[in-house]
Amino acid sequence: MSSQLNEIADIPREFLREGTQFMNRCAKRCIADKREFIKISQAVGIGFVVMGAIGYVVKLIHIPVNNILVGGV
């Protein structure tokens, strides 16, 4: 009975131990410097602009096609 309880209690302990090992291994050790922050910000900004442009073009194409198919009421 005691061994079964120990086995059941080991599951969460092992999960927490492995989880902390994973987080420690994946955590970035150094703090991002200014150059890296600017590079990431530029990439995010370019992504926003590209996705906005794609959405605008899709909307420009969608409105006339929708009016042709549905018929402007």
All heavy atoms as TSV, in Angstrom:
chain	resi	resn	atom	element	x	y	z
A	1	MET	N	N	0.823	-1.194	0.000
A	1	MET	CA	C	0.000	0.000	0.000
A	1	MET	C	C	0.867	1.258	0.000
A	1	MET	O	O	0.602	2.201	-0.729
A	1	MET	CB	C	-0.922	-0.048	1.228
A	1	MET	CG	C	-1.866	1.113	1.321
A	1	MET	SD	S	-3.138	0.939	0.075
A	1	MET	CE	C	-4.173	2.270	0.510
A	2	SER	N	N	1.898	1.233	0.827
A	2	SER	CA	C	2.785	2.390	0.927
A	2	SER	C	C	3.549	2.607	-0.379
A	2	SER	O	O	3.777	3.737	-0.792
A	2	SER	CB	C	3.765	2.188	2.083
A	2	SER	OG	O	4.664	3.262	2.133
A	3	SER	N	N	3.948	1.529	-1.024
A	3	SER	CA	C	4.686	1.662	-2.276
A	3	SER	C	C	3.793	2.231	-3.381
A	3	SER	O	O	4.264	2.991	-4.232
A	3	SER	CB	C	5.268	0.316	-2.708
A	3	SER	OG	O	4.225	-0.602	-2.985
A	4	GLN	N	N	2.503	1.880	-3.366
A	4	GLN	CA	C	1.584	2.425	-4.368
A	4	GLN	C	C	1.415	3.922	-4.167
A	4	GLN	O	O	1.371	4.687	-5.136
A	4	GLN	CB	C	0.232	1.727	-4.267
A	4	GLN	CG	C	0.249	0.298	-4.736
A	4	GLN	CD	C	-1.105	-0.379	-4.548
A	4	GLN	OE1	O	-1.962	0.132	-3.836
A	4	GLN	NE2	N	-1.265	-1.537	-5.183
A	5	LEU	N	N	1.308	4.370	-2.910
A	5	LEU	CA	C	1.184	5.803	-2.640
A	5	LEU	C	C	2.449	6.544	-3.053
A	5	LEU	O	O	2.379	7.666	-3.583
A	5	LEU	CB	C	0.884	6.040	-1.159
A	5	LEU	CG	C	-0.494	5.603	-0.670
A	5	LEU	CD1	C	-0.611	5.799	0.826
A	5	LEU	CD2	C	-1.577	6.376	-1.391
A	6	ASN	N	N	3.609	5.929	-2.817
A	6	ASN	CA	C	4.863	6.557	-3.227
A	6	ASN	C	C	4.940	6.680	-4.743
A	6	ASN	O	O	5.426	7.688	-5.263
A	6	ASN	CB	C	6.059	5.767	-2.699
A	6	ASN	CG	C	6.279	5.992	-1.221
A	6	ASN	OD1	O	5.828	6.995	-0.679
A	6	ASN	ND2	N	6.956	5.064	-0.575
A	7	GLU	N	N	4.487	5.647	-5.453
A	7	GLU	CA	C	4.497	5.695	-6.915
A	7	GLU	C	C	3.566	6.790	-7.434
A	7	GLU	O	O	3.902	7.510	-8.370
A	7	GLU	CB	C	4.088	4.342	-7.498
A	7	GLU	CG	C	5.131	3.260	-7.332
A	7	GLU	CD	C	4.659	1.929	-7.897
A	7	GLU	OE1	O	3.725	1.911	-8.712
A	7	GLU	OE2	O	5.253	0.904	-7.506
A	8	ILE	N	N	2.396	6.917	-6.817
A	8	ILE	CA	C	1.446	7.957	-7.225
A	8	ILE	C	C	2.010	9.344	-6.912
A	8	ILE	O	O	1.857	10.280	-7.693
A	8	ILE	CB	C	0.077	7.731	-6.549
A	8	ILE	CG1	C	-0.557	6.452	-7.085
A	8	ILE	CG2	C	-0.842	8.923	-6.767
A	8	ILE	CD1	C	-1.820	6.031	-6.375
A	9	ALA	N	N	2.679	9.489	-5.778
A	9	ALA	CA	C	3.254	10.781	-5.389
A	9	ALA	C	C	4.468	11.127	-6.237
A	9	ALA	O	O	4.800	12.307	-6.397
A	9	ALA	CB	C	3.626	10.757	-3.914
A	10	ASP	N	N	5.156	10.136	-6.784
A	10	ASP	CA	C	6.340	10.389	-7.604
A	10	ASP	C	C	5.991	11.009	-8.947
A	10	ASP	O	O	6.809	11.725	-9.529
A	10	ASP	CB	C	7.124	9.095	-7.839
A	10	ASP	CG	C	7.952	8.695	-6.633
A	10	ASP	OD1	O	8.213	9.566	-5.780
A	10	ASP	OD2	O	8.337	7.502	-6.552
A	11	ILE	N	N	4.796	10.759	-9.451
A	11	ILE	CA	C	4.417	11.273	-10.772
A	11	ILE	C	C	4.436	12.798	-10.801
A	11	ILE	O	O	5.100	13.382	-11.663
A	11	ILE	CB	C	3.057	10.693	-11.207
A	11	ILE	CG1	C	3.185	9.183	-11.430
A	11	ILE	CG2	C	2.561	11.383	-12.470
A	11	ILE	CD1	C	1.864	8.477	-11.666
A	12	PRO	N	N	3.754	13.496	-9.868
A	12	PRO	CA	C	3.833	14.959	-9.913
A	12	PRO	C	C	5.235	15.493	-9.607
A	12	PRO	O	O	5.669	16.474	-10.204
A	12	PRO	CB	C	2.844	15.427	-8.846
A	12	PRO	CG	C	2.053	14.253	-8.449
A	12	PRO	CD	C	2.786	13.045	-8.890
A	13	ARG	N	N	5.956	14.821	-8.708
A	13	ARG	CA	C	7.319	15.262	-8.390
A	13	ARG	C	C	8.213	15.168	-9.616
A	13	ARG	O	O	8.979	16.086	-9.907
A	13	ARG	CB	C	7.900	14.403	-7.268
A	13	ARG	CG	C	7.585	14.928	-5.904
A	13	ARG	CD	C	8.395	14.191	-4.842
A	13	ARG	NE	N	7.453	13.783	-3.806
A	13	ARG	CZ	C	7.317	12.572	-3.328
A	13	ARG	NH1	N	8.062	11.596	-3.752
A	13	ARG	NH2	N	6.420	12.318	-2.401
A	14	GLU	N	N	8.120	14.060	-10.326
A	14	GLU	CA	C	8.937	13.876	-11.527
A	14	GLU	C	C	8.549	14.882	-12.607
A	14	GLU	O	O	9.404	15.441	-13.282
A	14	GLU	CB	C	8.770	12.448	-12.048
A	14	GLU	CG	C	9.664	12.126	-13.220
A	14	GLU	CD	C	9.530	10.680	-13.660
A	14	GLU	OE1	O	9.072	9.841	-12.864
A	14	GLU	OE2	O	9.879	10.412	-14.813
A	15	PHE	N	N	7.247	15.129	-12.742
A	15	PHE	CA	C	6.773	16.110	-13.726
A	15	PHE	C	C	7.338	17.494	-13.407
A	15	PHE	O	O	7.822	18.202	-14.296
A	15	PHE	CB	C	5.247	16.139	-13.741
A	15	PHE	CG	C	4.669	17.149	-14.677
A	15	PHE	CD1	C	4.662	16.926	-16.044
A	15	PHE	CD2	C	4.144	18.337	-14.192
A	15	PHE	CE1	C	4.132	17.860	-16.910
A	15	PHE	CE2	C	3.616	19.277	-15.044
A	15	PHE	CZ	C	3.613	19.042	-16.411
A	16	LEU	N	N	7.267	17.905	-12.147
A	16	LEU	CA	C	7.794	19.214	-11.759
A	16	LEU	C	C	9.305	19.286	-11.949
A	16	LEU	O	O	9.832	20.299	-12.409
A	16	LEU	CB	C	7.435	19.522	-10.308
A	16	LEU	CG	C	5.974	19.857	-10.040
A	16	LEU	CD1	C	5.719	19.978	-8.555
A	16	LEU	CD2	C	5.590	21.140	-10.745
A	17	ARG	N	N	10.001	18.220	-11.614
A	17	ARG	CA	C	11.460	18.203	-11.771
A	17	ARG	C	C	11.839	18.328	-13.240
A	17	ARG	O	O	12.692	19.135	-13.610
A	17	ARG	CB	C	12.040	16.913	-11.178
A	17	ARG	CG	C	13.568	16.860	-11.227
A	17	ARG	CD	C	14.104	15.574	-10.613
A	17	ARG	NE	N	13.546	14.366	-11.193
A	17	ARG	CZ	C	13.968	13.807	-12.340
A	17	ARG	NH1	N	14.939	14.356	-13.026
A	17	ARG	NH2	N	13.415	12.700	-12.785
A	18	GLU	N	N	11.181	17.550	-14.091
A	18	GLU	CA	C	11.477	17.615	-15.525
A	18	GLU	C	C	11.070	18.963	-16.113
A	18	GLU	O	O	11.750	19.493	-16.989
A	18	GLU	CB	C	10.771	16.477	-16.261
A	18	GLU	CG	C	11.373	15.119	-15.960
A	18	GLU	CD	C	10.599	13.992	-16.626
A	18	GLU	OE1	O	9.546	14.259	-17.241
A	18	GLU	OE2	O	11.052	12.835	-16.515
A	19	GLY	N	N	9.962	19.513	-15.618
A	19	GLY	CA	C	9.531	20.821	-16.100
A	19	GLY	C	C	10.517	21.914	-15.750
A	19	GLY	O	O	10.827	22.779	-16.576
A	20	THR	N	N	11.040	21.902	-14.528
A	20	THR	CA	C	12.020	22.916	-14.142
A	20	THR	C	C	13.325	22.729	-14.909
A	20	THR	O	O	13.963	23.709	-15.300
A	20	THR	CB	C	12.287	22.885	-12.629
A	20	THR	OG1	O	12.643	21.570	-12.244
A	20	THR	CG2	C	11.085	23.352	-11.847
A	21	GLN	N	N	13.724	21.487	-15.148
A	21	GLN	CA	C	14.920	21.252	-15.960
A	21	GLN	C	C	14.730	21.797	-17.374
A	21	GLN	O	O	15.629	22.425	-17.936
A	21	GLN	CB	C	15.233	19.758	-16.033
A	21	GLN	CG	C	15.844	19.191	-14.779
A	21	GLN	CD	C	16.088	17.690	-14.896
A	21	GLN	OE1	O	15.610	17.030	-15.822
A	21	GLN	NE2	N	16.823	17.140	-13.934
A	22	PHE	N	N	13.553	21.564	-17.946
A	22	PHE	CA	C	13.267	22.054	-19.297
A	22	PHE	C	C	13.311	23.574	-19.335
A	22	PHE	O	O	13.905	24.178	-20.235
A	22	PHE	CB	C	11.903	21.537	-19.749
A	22	PHE	CG	C	11.464	22.060	-21.078
A	22	PHE	CD1	C	12.009	21.559	-22.243
A	22	PHE	CD2	C	10.501	23.056	-21.162
A	22	PHE	CE1	C	11.613	22.045	-23.474
A	22	PHE	CE2	C	10.102	23.542	-22.382
A	22	PHE	CZ	C	10.657	23.030	-23.543
A	23	MET	N	N	12.666	24.224	-18.358
A	23	MET	CA	C	12.642	25.689	-18.337
A	23	MET	C	C	14.037	26.263	-18.135
A	23	MET	O	O	14.405	27.259	-18.754
A	23	MET	CB	C	11.695	26.194	-17.239
A	23	MET	CG	C	10.239	25.905	-17.518
A	23	MET	SD	S	9.643	26.576	-19.070
A	23	MET	CE	C	9.702	28.310	-18.720
A	24	ASN	N	N	14.829	25.642	-17.298
A	24	ASN	CA	C	16.198	26.115	-17.081
A	24	ASN	C	C	17.040	25.951	-18.337
A	24	ASN	O	O	17.882	26.793	-18.645
A	24	ASN	CB	C	16.851	25.374	-15.915
A	24	ASN	CG	C	16.262	25.772	-14.590
A	24	ASN	OD1	O	15.714	26.859	-14.447
A	24	ASN	ND2	N	16.360	24.889	-13.609
A	25	ARG	N	N	16.823	24.875	-19.064
A	25	ARG	CA	C	17.589	24.635	-20.277
A	25	ARG	C	C	17.183	25.598	-21.393
A	25	ARG	O	O	18.016	26.013	-22.192
A	25	ARG	CB	C	17.370	23.189	-20.734
A	25	ARG	CG	C	18.523	22.635	-21.517
A	25	ARG	CD	C	18.333	21.174	-21.850
A	25	ARG	NE	N	18.238	20.357	-20.633
A	25	ARG	CZ	C	17.543	19.243	-20.551
A	25	ARG	NH1	N	16.866	18.801	-21.575
A	25	ARG	NH2	N	17.513	18.548	-19.430
A	26	CYS	N	N	15.897	25.948	-21.442
A	26	CYS	CA	C	15.395	26.794	-22.522
A	26	CYS	C	C	15.479	28.282	-22.207
A	26	CYS	O	O	15.386	29.101	-23.119
A	26	CYS	CB	C	13.941	26.439	-22.836
A	26	CYS	SG	S	13.769	24.801	-23.544
A	27	ALA	N	N	15.617	28.644	-20.962
A	27	ALA	CA	C	15.647	30.060	-20.592
A	27	ALA	C	C	16.912	30.704	-21.131
A	27	ALA	O	O	17.996	30.119	-21.108
A	27	ALA	CB	C	15.587	30.209	-19.082
A	28	LYS	N	N	16.742	31.909	-21.637
A	28	LYS	CA	C	17.876	32.637	-22.172
A	28	LYS	C	C	18.691	33.190	-21.007
A	28	LYS	O	O	18.147	33.827	-20.115
A	28	LYS	CB	C	17.375	33.760	-23.082
A	28	LYS	CG	C	18.440	34.378	-23.914
A	28	LYS	CD	C	17.837	35.297	-24.929
A	28	LYS	CE	C	18.929	35.808	-25.844
A	28	LYS	NZ	N	18.405	36.698	-26.832
A	29	ARG	N	N	19.951	32.958	-21.028
A	29	ARG	CA	C	20.789	33.331	-19.899
A	29	ARG	C	C	21.120	34.826	-19.890
A	29	ARG	O	O	21.257	35.431	-18.854
A	29	ARG	CB	C	22.101	32.544	-19.930
A	29	ARG	CG	C	21.886	31.057	-19.873
A	29	ARG	CD	C	21.800	30.585	-18.453
A	29	ARG	NE	N	21.688	29.127	-18.425
A	29	ARG	CZ	C	20.815	28.487	-17.701
A	29	ARG	NH1	N	19.994	29.126	-16.939
A	29	ARG	NH2	N	20.773	27.179	-17.723
A	30	CYS	N	N	21.286	35.435	-21.066
A	30	CYS	CA	C	21.707	36.834	-21.100
A	30	CYS	C	C	20.514	37.745	-21.385
A	30	CYS	O	O	19.516	37.331	-21.949
A	30	CYS	CB	C	22.782	37.044	-22.143
A	30	CYS	SG	S	22.237	36.689	-23.809
A	31	ILE	N	N	20.651	38.977	-20.992
A	31	ILE	CA	C	19.609	39.972	-21.222
A	31	ILE	C	C	19.798	40.546	-22.628
A	31	ILE	O	O	20.924	40.792	-23.069
A	31	ILE	CB	C	19.691	41.084	-20.158
A	31	ILE	CG1	C	19.456	40.492	-18.773
A	31	ILE	CG2	C	18.712	42.183	-20.449
A	31	ILE	CD1	C	19.692	41.451	-17.641
A	32	ALA	N	N	18.708	40.761	-23.335
A	32	ALA	CA	C	18.784	41.274	-24.700
A	32	ALA	C	C	19.368	42.678	-24.692
A	32	ALA	O	O	18.972	43.525	-23.897
A	32	ALA	CB	C	17.405	41.277	-25.334
A	33	ASP	N	N	20.284	42.914	-25.595
A	33	ASP	CA	C	20.871	44.243	-25.676
A	33	ASP	C	C	20.057	45.109	-26.633
A	33	ASP	O	O	19.065	44.670	-27.213
A	33	ASP	CB	C	22.337	44.169	-26.108
A	33	ASP	CG	C	22.523	43.470	-27.450
A	33	ASP	OD1	O	21.558	42.841	-27.917
A	33	ASP	OD2	O	23.633	43.553	-28.009
A	34	LYS	N	N	20.472	46.341	-26.772
A	34	LYS	CA	C	19.709	47.317	-27.555
A	34	LYS	C	C	19.632	46.910	-29.024
A	34	LYS	O	O	18.589	47.021	-29.666
A	34	LYS	CB	C	20.357	48.694	-27.413
A	34	LYS	CG	C	19.611	49.796	-28.092
A	34	LYS	CD	C	20.291	51.136	-27.861
A	34	LYS	CE	C	19.536	52.240	-28.555
A	34	LYS	NZ	N	20.177	53.539	-28.339
A	35	ARG	N	N	20.741	46.409	-29.569
A	35	ARG	CA	C	20.781	46.024	-30.986
A	35	ARG	C	C	19.803	44.883	-31.276
A	35	ARG	O	O	19.073	44.906	-32.272
A	35	ARG	CB	C	22.204	45.619	-31.356
A	35	ARG	CG	C	22.412	45.505	-32.866
A	35	ARG	CD	C	23.845	45.140	-33.208
A	35	ARG	NE	N	23.940	43.697	-33.276
A	35	ARG	CZ	C	24.732	42.945	-32.533
A	35	ARG	NH1	N	25.532	43.482	-31.646
A	35	ARG	NH2	N	24.752	41.639	-32.658
A	36	GLU	N	N	19.754	43.902	-30.383
A	36	GLU	CA	C	18.845	42.776	-30.572
A	36	GLU	C	C	17.388	43.230	-30.452
A	36	GLU	O	O	16.535	42.795	-31.214
A	36	GLU	CB	C	19.143	41.693	-29.540
A	36	GLU	CG	C	18.335	40.444	-29.737
A	36	GLU	CD	C	18.688	39.354	-28.745
A	36	GLU	OE1	O	19.564	39.580	-27.889
A	36	GLU	OE2	O	18.085	38.274	-28.825
A	37	PHE	N	N	17.110	44.131	-29.517
A	37	PHE	CA	C	15.757	44.651	-29.357
A	37	PHE	C	C	15.315	45.398	-30.610
A	37	PHE	O	O	14.179	45.226	-31.075
A	37	PHE	CB	C	15.698	45.579	-28.138
A	37	PHE	CG	C	14.357	46.224	-27.957
A	37	PHE	CD1	C	13.298	45.501	-27.450
A	37	PHE	CD2	C	14.154	47.542	-28.315
A	37	PHE	CE1	C	12.055	46.084	-27.285
A	37	PHE	CE2	C	12.919	48.134	-28.160
A	37	PHE	CZ	C	11.868	47.406	-27.644
A	38	ILE	N	N	16.197	46.214	-31.179
A	38	ILE	CA	C	15.863	46.967	-32.397
A	38	ILE	C	C	15.627	46.006	-33.553
A	38	ILE	O	O	14.683	46.181	-34.341
A	38	ILE	CB	C	16.971	47.987	-32.720
A	38	ILE	CG1	C	16.956	49.097	-31.674
A	38	ILE	CG2	C	16.810	48.559	-34.121
A	38	ILE	CD1	C	18.104	50.067	-31.781
A	39	LYS	N	N	16.433	44.961	-33.653
A	39	LYS	CA	C	16.280	43.980	-34.729
A	39	LYS	C	C	14.935	43.256	-34.628
A	39	LYS	O	O	14.217	43.086	-35.621
A	39	LYS	CB	C	17.431	42.981	-34.664
A	39	LYS	CG	C	17.553	42.096	-35.865
A	39	LYS	CD	C	18.818	41.259	-35.756
A	39	LYS	CE	C	19.011	40.412	-36.977
A	39	LYS	NZ	N	20.229	39.597	-36.895
A	40	ILE	N	N	14.557	42.846	-33.424
A	40	ILE	CA	C	13.277	42.163	-33.224
A	40	ILE	C	C	12.124	43.120	-33.505
A	40	ILE	O	O	11.129	42.753	-34.142
A	40	ILE	CB	C	13.194	41.590	-31.794
A	40	ILE	CG1	C	14.172	40.436	-31.643
A	40	ILE	CG2	C	11.785	41.124	-31.468
A	40	ILE	CD1	C	14.343	39.946	-30.223
A	41	SER	N	N	12.249	44.366	-33.055
A	41	SER	CA	C	11.195	45.359	-33.296
A	41	SER	C	C	11.016	45.627	-34.789
A	41	SER	O	O	9.879	45.774	-35.267
A	41	SER	CB	C	11.527	46.666	-32.577
A	41	SER	OG	O	11.610	46.457	-31.197
A	42	GLN	N	N	12.101	45.694	-35.520
A	42	GLN	CA	C	12.007	45.893	-36.970
A	42	GLN	C	C	11.320	44.709	-37.635
A	42	GLN	O	O	10.484	44.887	-38.530
A	42	GLN	CB	C	13.400	46.091	-37.569
A	42	GLN	CG	C	14.003	47.438	-37.275
A	42	GLN	CD	C	15.431	47.553	-37.778
A	42	GLN	OE1	O	16.087	46.552	-38.083
A	42	GLN	NE2	N	15.927	48.774	-37.842
A	43	ALA	N	N	11.665	43.506	-37.224
A	43	ALA	CA	C	11.032	42.318	-37.815
A	43	ALA	C	C	9.538	42.304	-37.530
A	43	ALA	O	O	8.731	42.000	-38.422
A	43	ALA	CB	C	11.698	41.050	-37.271
A	44	VAL	N	N	9.139	42.655	-36.314
A	44	VAL	CA	C	7.719	42.691	-35.971
A	44	VAL	C	C	7.015	43.785	-36.760
A	44	VAL	O	O	5.911	43.581	-37.289
A	44	VAL	CB	C	7.543	42.894	-34.447
A	44	VAL	CG1	C	6.101	43.196	-34.106
A	44	VAL	CG2	C	8.009	41.661	-33.705
A	45	GLY	N	N	7.637	44.948	-36.881
A	45	GLY	CA	C	7.055	46.048	-37.646
A	45	GLY	C	C	6.868	45.696	-39.109
A	45	GLY	O	O	5.815	45.982	-39.703
A	46	ILE	N	N	7.867	45.070	-39.713
A	46	ILE	CA	C	7.757	44.652	-41.116
A	46	ILE	C	C	6.643	43.619	-41.260
A	46	ILE	O	O	5.874	43.644	-42.226
A	46	ILE	CB	C	9.113	44.108	-41.615
A	46	ILE	CG1	C	10.117	45.259	-41.747
A	46	ILE	CG2	C	8.962	43.388	-42.951
A	46	ILE	CD1	C	11.534	44.813	-42.038
A	47	GLY	N	N	6.527	42.719	-40.290
A	47	GLY	CA	C	5.447	41.723	-40.328
A	47	GLY	C	C	4.078	42.379	-40.287
A	47	GLY	O	O	3.171	42.000	-41.027
A	48	PHE	N	N	3.909	43.395	-39.424
A	48	PHE	CA	C	2.642	44.121	-39.360
A	48	PHE	C	C	2.332	44.795	-40.693
A	48	PHE	O	O	1.195	44.741	-41.188
A	48	PHE	CB	C	2.667	45.177	-38.252
A	48	PHE	CG	C	2.266	44.650	-36.916
A	48	PHE	CD1	C	3.183	44.583	-35.880
A	48	PHE	CD2	C	0.977	44.227	-36.677
A	48	PHE	CE1	C	2.822	44.107	-34.642
A	48	PHE	CE2	C	0.595	43.748	-35.441
A	48	PHE	CZ	C	1.526	43.682	-34.422
A	49	VAL	N	N	3.322	45.427	-41.296
A	49	VAL	CA	C	3.109	46.132	-42.562
A	49	VAL	C	C	2.738	45.144	-43.664
A	49	VAL	O	O	1.805	45.389	-44.444
A	49	VAL	CB	C	4.366	46.949	-42.939
A	49	VAL	CG1	C	4.283	47.473	-44.353
A	49	VAL	CG2	C	4.559	48.100	-41.957
A	50	VAL	N	N	3.451	44.032	-43.737
A	50	VAL	CA	C	3.175	43.035	-44.782
A	50	VAL	C	C	1.776	42.446	-44.602
A	50	VAL	O	O	1.006	42.336	-45.568
A	50	VAL	CB	C	4.257	41.923	-44.768
A	50	VAL	CG1	C	3.841	40.739	-45.618
A	50	VAL	CG2	C	5.584	42.474	-45.243
A	51	MET	N	N	1.417	42.079	-43.380
A	51	MET	CA	C	0.090	41.510	-43.159
A	51	MET	C	C	-1.005	42.539	-43.425
A	51	MET	O	O	-2.070	42.200	-43.958
A	51	MET	CB	C	-0.034	40.971	-41.731
A	51	MET	CG	C	0.837	39.748	-41.478
A	51	MET	SD	S	0.505	38.391	-42.599
A	51	MET	CE	C	-1.110	37.918	-42.066
A	52	GLY	N	N	-0.759	43.796	-43.088
A	52	GLY	CA	C	-1.721	44.850	-43.384
A	52	GLY	C	C	-1.900	45.041	-44.877
A	52	GLY	O	O	-3.027	45.215	-45.362
A	53	ALA	N	N	-0.800	45.009	-45.612
A	53	ALA	CA	C	-0.879	45.167	-47.061
A	53	ALA	C	C	-1.630	43.999	-47.694
A	53	ALA	O	O	-2.459	44.191	-48.595
A	53	ALA	CB	C	0.531	45.276	-47.655
A	54	ILE	N	N	-1.359	42.801	-47.226
A	54	ILE	CA	C	-2.061	41.629	-47.761
A	54	ILE	C	C	-3.554	41.743	-47.458
A	54	ILE	O	O	-4.402	41.491	-48.323
A	54	ILE	CB	C	-1.471	40.330	-47.171
A	54	ILE	CG1	C	-0.084	40.090	-47.730
A	54	ILE	CG2	C	-2.378	39.133	-47.460
A	54	ILE	CD1	C	0.665	38.954	-47.065
A	55	GLY	N	N	-3.907	42.138	-46.247
A	55	GLY	CA	C	-5.312	42.304	-45.897
A	55	GLY	C	C	-5.988	43.374	-46.727
A	55	GLY	O	O	-7.146	43.219	-47.145
A	56	TYR	N	N	-5.288	44.474	-46.991
A	56	TYR	CA	C	-5.846	45.555	-47.801
A	56	TYR	C	C	-6.104	45.086	-49.232
A	56	TYR	O	O	-7.167	45.358	-49.809
A	56	TYR	CB	C	-4.890	46.748	-47.785
A	56	TYR	CG	C	-5.407	47.952	-48.510
A	56	TYR	CD1	C	-6.436	48.715	-47.976
A	56	TYR	CD2	C	-4.871	48.334	-49.740
A	56	TYR	CE1	C	-6.913	49.829	-48.634
A	56	TYR	CE2	C	-5.344	49.442	-50.403
A	56	TYR	CZ	C	-6.366	50.189	-49.850
A	56	TYR	OH	O	-6.839	51.282	-50.503
A	57	VAL	N	N	-5.143	44.360	-49.809
A	57	VAL	CA	C	-5.303	43.861	-51.184
A	57	VAL	C	C	-6.458	42.860	-51.247
A	57	VAL	O	O	-7.273	42.902	-52.174
A	57	VAL	CB	C	-3.985	43.231	-51.683
A	57	VAL	CG1	C	-4.192	42.462	-52.981
A	57	VAL	CG2	C	-2.916	44.298	-51.863
A	58	VAL	N	N	-6.543	41.979	-50.276
A	58	VAL	CA	C	-7.638	41.009	-50.262
A	58	VAL	C	C	-8.976	41.729	-50.164
A	58	VAL	O	O	-9.940	41.377	-50.846
A	58	VAL	CB	C	-7.453	39.997	-49.103
A	58	VAL	CG1	C	-8.707	39.189	-48.864
A	58	VAL	CG2	C	-6.275	39.087	-49.388
A	59	LYS	N	N	-9.052	42.750	-49.326
A	59	LYS	CA	C	-10.302	43.503	-49.183
A	59	LYS	C	C	-10.644	44.230	-50.482
A	59	LYS	O	O	-11.807	44.277	-50.891
A	59	LYS	CB	C	-10.156	44.503	-48.028
A	59	LYS	CG	C	-11.436	45.160	-47.637
A	59	LYS	CD	C	-12.358	44.155	-46.982
A	59	LYS	CE	C	-13.572	44.858	-46.421
A	59	LYS	NZ	N	-14.519	43.934	-45.851
A	60	LEU	N	N	-9.621	44.793	-51.150
A	60	LEU	CA	C	-9.866	45.476	-52.423
A	60	LEU	C	C	-10.410	44.515	-53.481
A	60	LEU	O	O	-11.242	44.894	-54.303
A	60	LEU	CB	C	-8.583	46.122	-52.940
A	60	LEU	CG	C	-8.193	47.446	-52.313
A	60	LEU	CD1	C	-6.868	47.920	-52.890
A	60	LEU	CD2	C	-9.261	48.499	-52.530
A	61	ILE	N	N	-9.921	43.292	-53.476
A	61	ILE	CA	C	-10.395	42.297	-54.440
A	61	ILE	C	C	-11.764	41.762	-54.019
A	61	ILE	O	O	-12.631	41.513	-54.862
A	61	ILE	CB	C	-9.366	41.156	-54.576
A	61	ILE	CG1	C	-8.084	41.696	-55.204
A	61	ILE	CG2	C	-9.918	40.005	-55.383
A	61	ILE	CD1	C	-6.932	40.731	-55.184
A	62	HIS	N	N	-11.987	41.594	-52.733
A	62	HIS	CA	C	-13.208	40.973	-52.235
A	62	HIS	C	C	-14.446	41.834	-52.485
A	62	HIS	O	O	-15.505	41.308	-52.839
A	62	HIS	CB	C	-13.074	40.685	-50.737
A	62	HIS	CG	C	-14.299	40.107	-50.124
A	62	HIS	ND1	N	-15.236	40.882	-49.485
A	62	HIS	CD2	C	-14.753	38.839	-50.068
A	62	HIS	CE1	C	-16.209	40.104	-49.060
A	62	HIS	NE2	N	-15.943	38.860	-49.389
A	63	ILE	N	N	-14.335	43.145	-52.320
A	63	ILE	CA	C	-15.514	44.016	-52.440
A	63	ILE	C	C	-16.116	43.963	-53.844
A	63	ILE	O	O	-17.315	43.711	-53.994
A	63	ILE	CB	C	-15.169	45.457	-52.004
A	63	ILE	CG1	C	-14.920	45.490	-50.495
A	63	ILE	CG2	C	-16.283	46.426	-52.371
A	63	ILE	CD1	C	-14.377	46.808	-49.988
A	64	PRO	N	N	-15.337	44.165	-54.923
A	64	PRO	CA	C	-15.956	44.092	-56.252
A	64	PRO	C	C	-16.462	42.689	-56.611
A	64	PRO	O	O	-17.527	42.552	-57.222
A	64	PRO	CB	C	-14.850	44.506	-57.209
A	64	PRO	CG	C	-13.776	45.094	-56.396
A	64	PRO	CD	C	-13.968	44.629	-55.005
A	65	VAL	N	N	-15.715	41.666	-56.223
A	65	VAL	CA	C	-16.140	40.303	-56.524
A	65	VAL	C	C	-17.438	39.999	-55.785
A	65	VAL	O	O	-18.366	39.405	-56.347
A	65	VAL	CB	C	-15.033	39.287	-56.161
A	65	VAL	CG1	C	-15.560	37.870	-56.224
A	65	VAL	CG2	C	-13.839	39.457	-57.080
A	66	ASN	N	N	-17.549	40.434	-54.555
A	66	ASN	CA	C	-18.768	40.213	-53.779
A	66	ASN	C	C	-19.947	40.960	-54.408
A	66	ASN	O	O	-21.055	40.427	-54.475
A	66	ASN	CB	C	-18.550	40.665	-52.340
A	66	ASN	CG	C	-19.663	40.230	-51.430
A	66	ASN	OD1	O	-20.325	39.240	-51.685
A	66	ASN	ND2	N	-19.873	40.969	-50.357
A	67	ASN	N	N	-19.722	42.170	-54.881
A	67	ASN	CA	C	-20.784	42.924	-55.506
A	67	ASN	C	C	-21.236	42.269	-56.818
A	67	ASN	O	O	-22.421	42.287	-57.149
A	67	ASN	CB	C	-20.361	44.355	-55.773
A	67	ASN	CG	C	-20.326	45.184	-54.506
A	67	ASN	OD1	O	-20.983	44.851	-53.541
A	67	ASN	ND2	N	-19.547	46.241	-54.511
A	68	ILE	N	N	-20.311	41.683	-57.560
A	68	ILE	CA	C	-20.670	41.016	-58.811
A	68	ILE	C	C	-21.479	39.758	-58.503
A	68	ILE	O	O	-22.493	39.482	-59.144
A	68	ILE	CB	C	-19.391	40.666	-59.615
A	68	ILE	CG1	C	-18.755	41.965	-60.144
A	68	ILE	CG2	C	-19.717	39.730	-60.772
A	68	ILE	CD1	C	-17.391	41.748	-60.744
A	69	LEU	N	N	-21.022	38.972	-57.531
A	69	LEU	CA	C	-21.698	37.709	-57.222
A	69	LEU	C	C	-23.062	37.935	-56.575
A	69	LEU	O	O	-24.039	37.276	-56.934
A	69	LEU	CB	C	-20.828	36.859	-56.309
A	69	LEU	CG	C	-19.533	36.313	-56.931
A	69	LEU	CD1	C	-18.731	35.576	-55.873
A	69	LEU	CD2	C	-19.821	35.408	-58.093
A	70	VAL	N	N	-23.116	38.819	-55.591
A	70	VAL	CA	C	-24.364	39.037	-54.855
A	70	VAL	C	C	-25.260	40.002	-55.606
A	70	VAL	O	O	-26.486	39.886	-55.550
A	70	VAL	CB	C	-24.049	39.544	-53.422
A	70	VAL	CG1	C	-25.315	39.885	-52.676
A	70	VAL	CG2	C	-23.227	38.519	-52.666
A	71	GLY	N	N	-24.684	40.915	-56.295
A	71	GLY	CA	C	-25.470	41.945	-56.990
A	71	GLY	C	C	-25.728	43.096	-56.050
A	71	GLY	O	O	-26.348	42.916	-55.006
A	72	GLY	N	N	-25.197	44.243	-56.385
A	72	GLY	CA	C	-25.324	45.403	-55.523
A	72	GLY	C	C	-26.775	45.788	-55.303
A	72	GLY	O	O	-27.518	46.055	-56.231
A	73	VAL	N	N	-27.193	45.784	-54.059
A	73	VAL	CA	C	-28.577	46.112	-53.730
A	73	VAL	C	C	-28.630	47.552	-53.261
A	73	VAL	O	O	-27.878	48.071	-52.571
A	73	VAL	CB	C	-29.118	45.187	-52.612
A	73	VAL	CG1	C	-30.518	45.603	-52.218
A	73	VAL	CG2	C	-29.092	43.772	-53.093
